[in-house]
Amino acid sequence: MTDIIDDKNLQKAYSDYENGFFITLARETITKGYKLAGLFPYRTVRASKATIVETKPLDQFVDQTTGETRKMAKGTKARRVRGTTVTKDGLQLTYQQLDYHILNEHLADPAINLAREIMSMSYILAMDINDSIINAVRKNAEVIPASKIKGKWDDDTTEYRDIMRDLRRIADTKLDKQAEIDLIAMGSEAKFEVSTRTAVETLPYQIPSTGYTIEKAMQLVDTNCFYGGKDMKPGELFGFDGKQPGLDVIFQEWDNPNIKMNVELDPNLTNLAPPIGMMMYDDSDTEPKPTTIIKMFCAYGMYPYQKGELMVRVGKQVTG
């Protein structure tokens, strides 16, 4: 395939794929896009062929740095594929695939930044993984009733000590279960109220069980409080034991030799980057106007170790 490509930009694109640059970029981008997903170690399994349940076109990407939407590059089209696959143990995994098509004549244009496009595709997968984590926590965490919480944090009468009391209540919820809630993820408004009312300095904190680093953690009453990402509800709180992950996170491992997957990564990301797969090829053998196709895919599932035992949730800690 690549031997018929004589343009330097096309040759470089396929070289970046073959030498592992694109798959490394994709896996690192996904890991850096994590919020809650970095709290849980994962294991890999083999699974059966995916059953596709939904396919829909994509007409724009989200910039992973700014969060703003943008148009895709000239001469491209993309679609999103969702489905399910099943492990040998009978566990159902969510299958996600992104297909990206670009005419070779456009890929030859020096203005096309294919690495940027791959990073945007990777960000979509990262958000999907984060969203699945959040849904699994909501479904399986023990709910702390409102009667045990002092009040809404955005109330005018709320004081510093009220927030400290509530955080201590959350942290001590699992003392009888041999667990310690020392990580508290917060929705945007809850995080705003805590950060402004306590004025505590934010510091990096590394999760003991995974090595993932929360870049901006507020250390309060023996807990590390941090923003859990835009998929959390504004006033929502999740509590975890950083030494005992509450979820068993599973990713499918790909054994097709034509799939790019295993590459050397930054040592700090090796245990975090999920085993996504990538394929890149063109249809020049059958089409007079060739198109390059890039496929990125992963399959994952999140299952609680002990439902309600190692995670807690507060549904709405602000009135907004």
C-alpha positions as a Python dict, from the first residue, in 0.01 Angstrom:
ca = {
    (1, 'M'): (0, 0, 0),
    (2, 'T'): (249, 264, 115),
    (3, 'D'): (489, 193, -172),
    (4, 'I'): (247, 356, -417),
    (5, 'I'): (240, 675, -215),
    (6, 'D'): (509, 904, -353),
    (7, 'D'): (418, 1231, -187),
    (8, 'K'): (637, 1322, 110),
    (9, 'N'): (348, 1422, 336),
    (10, 'L'): (163, 1099, 264),
    (11, 'Q'): (477, 899, 325),
    (12, 'K'): (533, 1074, 656),
    (13, 'A'): (173, 1008, 767),
    (14, 'Y'): (209, 636, 702),
    (15, 'S'): (555, 632, 858),
    (16, 'D'): (416, 793, 1174),
    (17, 'Y'): (158, 516, 1187),
    (18, 'E'): (399, 231, 1118),
    (19, 'N'): (661, 345, 1369),
    (20, 'G'): (401, 373, 1646),
    (21, 'F'): (395, 752, 1677),
    (22, 'F'): (19, 784, 1621),
    (23, 'I'): (-85, 504, 1858),
    (24, 'T'): (151, 641, 2125),
    (25, 'L'): (0, 986, 2077),
    (26, 'A'): (-351, 842, 2101),
    (27, 'R'): (-291, 645, 2420),
    (28, 'E'): (-112, 932, 2592),
    (29, 'T'): (-387, 1176, 2490),
    (30, 'I'): (-655, 947, 2632),
    (31, 'T'): (-467, 910, 2960),
    (32, 'K'): (-414, 1285, 2993),
    (33, 'G'): (-786, 1334, 2925),
    (34, 'Y'): (-878, 1118, 3224),
    (35, 'K'): (-1051, 1258, 3527),
    (36, 'L'): (-1196, 974, 3732),
    (37, 'A'): (-1067, 692, 3512),
    (38, 'G'): (-714, 739, 3644),
    (39, 'L'): (-825, 637, 3994),
    (40, 'F'): (-881, 274, 3899),
    (41, 'P'): (-624, 16, 3783),
    (42, 'Y'): (-741, -193, 3488),
    (43, 'R'): (-694, -546, 3366),
    (44, 'T'): (-715, -679, 3012),
    (45, 'V'): (-920, -967, 2875),
    (46, 'R'): (-997, -1130, 2542),
    (47, 'A'): (-1348, -1086, 2409),
    (48, 'S'): (-1568, -1198, 2123),
    (49, 'K'): (-1650, -1006, 1806),
    (50, 'A'): (-1837, -682, 1867),
    (51, 'T'): (-2209, -652, 1798),
    (52, 'I'): (-2277, -307, 1652),
    (53, 'V'): (-2584, -130, 1786),
    (54, 'E'): (-2540, 228, 1662),
    (55, 'T'): (-2356, 416, 1388),
    (56, 'K'): (-2375, 791, 1338),
    (57, 'P'): (-2170, 1052, 1149),
    (58, 'L'): (-1947, 1309, 1316),
    (59, 'D'): (-1920, 1657, 1167),
    (60, 'Q'): (-1702, 1824, 1429),
    (61, 'F'): (-1440, 1752, 1694),
    (62, 'V'): (-1386, 1890, 2044),
    (63, 'D'): (-1049, 2047, 2113),
    (64, 'Q'): (-899, 1862, 2409),
    (65, 'T'): (-721, 2174, 2535),
    (66, 'T'): (-996, 2435, 2514),
    (67, 'G'): (-1306, 2215, 2520),
    (68, 'E'): (-1440, 2409, 2221),
    (69, 'T'): (-1587, 2241, 1914),
    (70, 'R'): (-1414, 2282, 1579),
    (71, 'K'): (-1462, 2168, 1223),
    (72, 'M'): (-1271, 1867, 1097),
    (73, 'A'): (-995, 1906, 839),
    (74, 'K'): (-1077, 1967, 472),
    (75, 'G'): (-1172, 1660, 271),
    (76, 'T'): (-1253, 1444, 571),
    (77, 'K'): (-1549, 1264, 714),
    (78, 'A'): (-1591, 1057, 1029),
    (79, 'R'): (-1840, 836, 1203),
    (80, 'R'): (-1886, 694, 1548),
    (81, 'V'): (-1967, 327, 1601),
    (82, 'R'): (-2101, 182, 1927),
    (83, 'G'): (-2166, -175, 2020),
    (84, 'T'): (-2110, -450, 2275),
    (85, 'T'): (-1876, -743, 2311),
    (86, 'V'): (-1864, -1026, 2564),
    (87, 'T'): (-1569, -1176, 2750),
    (88, 'K'): (-1515, -1551, 2799),
    (89, 'D'): (-1642, -1505, 3156),
    (90, 'G'): (-1967, -1357, 3027),
    (91, 'L'): (-1898, -995, 3115),
    (92, 'Q'): (-2041, -744, 2870),
    (93, 'L'): (-1809, -468, 2749),
    (94, 'T'): (-1895, -145, 2571),
    (95, 'Y'): (-1735, -123, 2227),
    (96, 'Q'): (-1646, 219, 2084),
    (97, 'Q'): (-1497, 282, 1742),
    (98, 'L'): (-1415, 598, 1546),
    (99, 'D'): (-1372, 582, 1169),
    (100, 'Y'): (-1192, 872, 1000),
    (101, 'H'): (-1170, 910, 621),
    (102, 'I'): (-950, 1160, 438),
    (103, 'L'): (-880, 1180, 67),
    (104, 'N'): (-514, 1111, -6),
    (105, 'E'): (-492, 1430, -209),
    (106, 'H'): (-591, 1626, 102),
    (107, 'L'): (-365, 1424, 330),
    (108, 'A'): (-82, 1530, 99),
    (109, 'D'): (-150, 1894, 187),
    (110, 'P'): (115, 2021, 434),
    (111, 'A'): (-156, 2224, 608),
    (112, 'I'): (-328, 1905, 726),
    (113, 'N'): (-230, 1823, 1084),
    (114, 'L'): (-318, 1455, 1115),
    (115, 'A'): (-171, 1433, 1464),
    (116, 'R'): (-421, 1696, 1578),
    (117, 'E'): (-707, 1497, 1428),
    (118, 'I'): (-591, 1181, 1606),
    (119, 'M'): (-567, 1367, 1935),
    (120, 'S'): (-926, 1486, 1891),
    (121, 'M'): (-1042, 1131, 1820),
    (122, 'S'): (-854, 1012, 2128),
    (123, 'Y'): (-1022, 1279, 2339),
    (124, 'I'): (-1363, 1145, 2234),
    (125, 'L'): (-1263, 798, 2356),
    (126, 'A'): (-1129, 944, 2682),
    (127, 'M'): (-1461, 1118, 2746),
    (128, 'D'): (-1650, 796, 2672),
    (129, 'I'): (-1437, 606, 2924),
    (130, 'N'): (-1479, 880, 3186),
    (131, 'D'): (-1855, 885, 3131),
    (132, 'S'): (-1878, 509, 3182),
    (133, 'I'): (-1680, 539, 3506),
    (134, 'I'): (-1915, 810, 3632),
    (135, 'N'): (-2226, 609, 3547),
    (136, 'A'): (-2082, 303, 3723),
    (137, 'V'): (-2007, 507, 4037),
    (138, 'R'): (-2355, 662, 4039),
    (139, 'K'): (-2513, 320, 4009),
    (140, 'N'): (-2304, 141, 4270),
    (141, 'A'): (-2186, 392, 4533),
    (142, 'E'): (-2355, 419, 4871),
    (143, 'V'): (-2563, 737, 4887),
    (144, 'I'): (-2502, 955, 5192),
    (145, 'P'): (-2845, 1088, 5296),
    (146, 'A'): (-2909, 1461, 5314),
    (147, 'S'): (-2989, 1428, 5685),
    (148, 'K'): (-2622, 1363, 5758),
    (149, 'I'): (-2500, 1669, 5570),
    (150, 'K'): (-2496, 2012, 5735),
    (151, 'G'): (-2644, 2198, 5441),
    (152, 'K'): (-2590, 2330, 5090),
    (153, 'W'): (-2244, 2474, 5043),
    (154, 'D'): (-2362, 2771, 4839),
    (155, 'D'): (-2600, 2890, 5111),
    (156, 'D'): (-2513, 3236, 5246),
    (157, 'T'): (-2495, 3100, 5602),
    (158, 'T'): (-2248, 2823, 5517),
    (159, 'E'): (-1918, 2864, 5700),
    (160, 'Y'): (-1576, 2710, 5662),
    (161, 'R'): (-1638, 2476, 5956),
    (162, 'D'): (-1962, 2351, 5796),
    (163, 'I'): (-1774, 2235, 5487),
    (164, 'M'): (-1505, 2076, 5706),
    (165, 'R'): (-1773, 1890, 5901),
    (166, 'D'): (-1935, 1759, 5583),
    (167, 'L'): (-1603, 1648, 5438),
    (168, 'R'): (-1523, 1466, 5763),
    (169, 'R'): (-1863, 1298, 5750),
    (170, 'I'): (-1791, 1175, 5398),
    (171, 'A'): (-1437, 1065, 5488),
    (172, 'D'): (-1554, 861, 5786),
    (173, 'T'): (-1849, 694, 5613),
    (174, 'K'): (-1666, 364, 5563),
    (175, 'L'): (-1470, 334, 5889),
    (176, 'D'): (-1666, 24, 5990),
    (177, 'K'): (-1590, -136, 5652),
    (178, 'Q'): (-1210, -116, 5684),
    (179, 'A'): (-1203, 152, 5417),
    (180, 'E'): (-1096, 515, 5426),
    (181, 'I'): (-1252, 771, 5195),
    (182, 'D'): (-952, 989, 5113),
    (183, 'L'): (-1043, 1101, 4759),
    (184, 'I'): (-1344, 1323, 4692),
    (185, 'A'): (-1431, 1411, 4333),
    (186, 'M'): (-1652, 1716, 4291),
    (187, 'G'): (-1876, 1863, 4026),
    (188, 'S'): (-1795, 2213, 3902),
    (189, 'E'): (-2016, 2412, 4143),
    (190, 'A'): (-1927, 2203, 4448),
    (191, 'K'): (-1557, 2245, 4367),
    (192, 'F'): (-1607, 2622, 4324),
    (193, 'E'): (-1771, 2658, 4666),
    (194, 'V'): (-1504, 2454, 4843),
    (195, 'S'): (-1214, 2632, 4675),
    (196, 'T'): (-1352, 2983, 4737),
    (197, 'R'): (-1475, 2928, 5093),
    (198, 'T'): (-1165, 2745, 5214),
    (199, 'A'): (-904, 2924, 4998),
    (200, 'V'): (-681, 2620, 5033),
    (201, 'E'): (-380, 2579, 4805),
    (202, 'T'): (-401, 2312, 4535),
    (203, 'L'): (-121, 2058, 4507),
    (204, 'P'): (-48, 1752, 4290),
    (205, 'Y'): (-147, 1421, 4446),
    (206, 'Q'): (-53, 1076, 4314),
    (207, 'I'): (-302, 790, 4351),
    (208, 'P'): (-125, 502, 4534),
    (209, 'S'): (-303, 223, 4347),
    (210, 'T'): (-243, 349, 3992),
    (211, 'G'): (26, 615, 3994),
    (212, 'Y'): (-215, 862, 3833),
    (213, 'T'): (-149, 1221, 3941),
    (214, 'I'): (-431, 1461, 4021),
    (215, 'E'): (-271, 1789, 3923),
    (216, 'K'): (-484, 2016, 4143),
    (217, 'A'): (-600, 1857, 4468),
    (218, 'M'): (-725, 2045, 4773),
    (219, 'Q'): (-604, 1869, 5087),
    (220, 'L'): (-875, 1903, 5352),
    (221, 'V'): (-951, 1691, 5663),
    (222, 'D'): (-739, 1395, 5549),
    (223, 'T'): (-893, 1397, 5200),
    (224, 'N'): (-780, 1510, 4858),
    (225, 'C'): (-1065, 1700, 4692),
    (226, 'F'): (-1057, 1763, 4318),
    (227, 'Y'): (-1265, 1845, 4012),
    (228, 'G'): (-1413, 1525, 3870),
    (229, 'G'): (-1478, 1651, 3516),
    (230, 'K'): (-1762, 1801, 3318),
    (231, 'D'): (-1963, 1478, 3313),
    (232, 'M'): (-2024, 1503, 3687),
    (233, 'K'): (-2332, 1699, 3788),
    (234, 'P'): (-2245, 2049, 3922),
    (235, 'G'): (-2326, 1973, 4287),
    (236, 'E'): (-2233, 1606, 4290),
    (237, 'L'): (-1966, 1444, 4511),
    (238, 'F'): (-1804, 1101, 4482),
    (239, 'G'): (-1583, 955, 4755),
    (240, 'F'): (-1325, 679, 4709),
    (241, 'D'): (-1059, 488, 4900),
    (242, 'G'): (-739, 561, 4710),
    (243, 'K'): (-579, 238, 4832),
    (244, 'Q'): (-878, 13, 4757),
    (245, 'P'): (-1035, 82, 4414),
    (246, 'G'): (-1410, 38, 4417),
    (247, 'L'): (-1438, -63, 4052),
    (248, 'D'): (-1293, -349, 3853),
    (249, 'V'): (-1209, -180, 3522),
    (250, 'I'): (-1169, -414, 3224),
    (251, 'F'): (-1034, -343, 2877),
    (252, 'Q'): (-1029, -572, 2578),
    (253, 'E'): (-687, -672, 2449),
    (254, 'W'): (-648, -697, 2073),
    (255, 'D'): (-460, -991, 1922),
    (256, 'N'): (-491, -911, 1550),
    (257, 'P'): (-131, -858, 1424),
    (258, 'N'): (-256, -587, 1187),
    (259, 'I'): (-369, -370, 1478),
    (260, 'K'): (-132, -115, 1628),
    (261, 'M'): (-161, -130, 2006),
    (262, 'N'): (144, -202, 2220),
    (263, 'V'): (411, 65, 2210),
    (264, 'E'): (654, 212, 2460),
    (265, 'L'): (507, 501, 2657),
    (266, 'D'): (622, 751, 2912),
    (267, 'P'): (690, 530, 3220),
    (268, 'N'): (446, 744, 3421),
    (269, 'L'): (166, 647, 3181),
    (270, 'T'): (242, 278, 3120),
    (271, 'N'): (0, 146, 3384),
    (272, 'L'): (-271, 397, 3293),
    (273, 'A'): (-290, 412, 2913),
    (274, 'P'): (-572, 183, 2797),
    (275, 'P'): (-511, -81, 2528),
    (276, 'I'): (-686, 89, 2242),
    (277, 'G'): (-637, -35, 1887),
    (278, 'M'): (-561, 154, 1568),
    (279, 'M'): (-558, 66, 1198),
    (280, 'M'): (-459, 288, 904),
    (281, 'Y'): (-480, 194, 537),
    (282, 'D'): (-602, 325, 203),
    (283, 'D'): (-826, 194, -75),
    (284, 'S'): (-595, 271, -367),
    (285, 'D'): (-621, -90, -488),
    (286, 'T'): (-990, -44, -564),
    (287, 'E'): (-1059, 329, -595),
    (288, 'P'): (-937, 576, -860),
    (289, 'K'): (-939, 858, -605),
    (290, 'P'): (-788, 692, -296),
    (291, 'T'): (-896, 760, 59),
    (292, 'T'): (-700, 689, 377),
    (293, 'I'): (-904, 529, 654),
    (294, 'I'): (-806, 544, 1019),
    (295, 'K'): (-990, 332, 1275),
    (296, 'M'): (-951, 373, 1650),
    (297, 'F'): (-1135, 145, 1889),
    (298, 'C'): (-1157, 15, 2244),
    (299, 'A'): (-1387, -201, 2454),
    (300, 'Y'): (-1430, -162, 2829),
    (301, 'G'): (-1647, -246, 3127),
    (302, 'M'): (-1669, -124, 3487),
    (303, 'Y'): (-1788, -354, 3763),
    (304, 'P'): (-1797, -284, 4140),
    (305, 'Y'): (-1587, -504, 4365),
    (306, 'Q'): (-1844, -480, 4641),
    (307, 'K'): (-2150, -274, 4561),
    (308, 'G'): (-2181, 19, 4798),
    (309, 'E'): (-1880, -85, 5006),
    (310, 'L'): (-1586, 119, 4875),
    (311, 'M'): (-1751, 425, 4717),
    (312, 'V'): (-1990, 693, 4840),
    (313, 'R'): (-2197, 959, 4669),
    (314, 'V'): (-2368, 1284, 4763),
    (315, 'G'): (-2623, 1374, 4499),
    (316, 'K'): (-2648, 1752, 4521),
    (317, 'Q'): (-2437, 1965, 4755),
    (318, 'V'): (-2525, 2300, 4597),
    (319, 'T'): (-2865, 2447, 4519),
    (320, 'G'): (-2778, 2552, 4162),
}
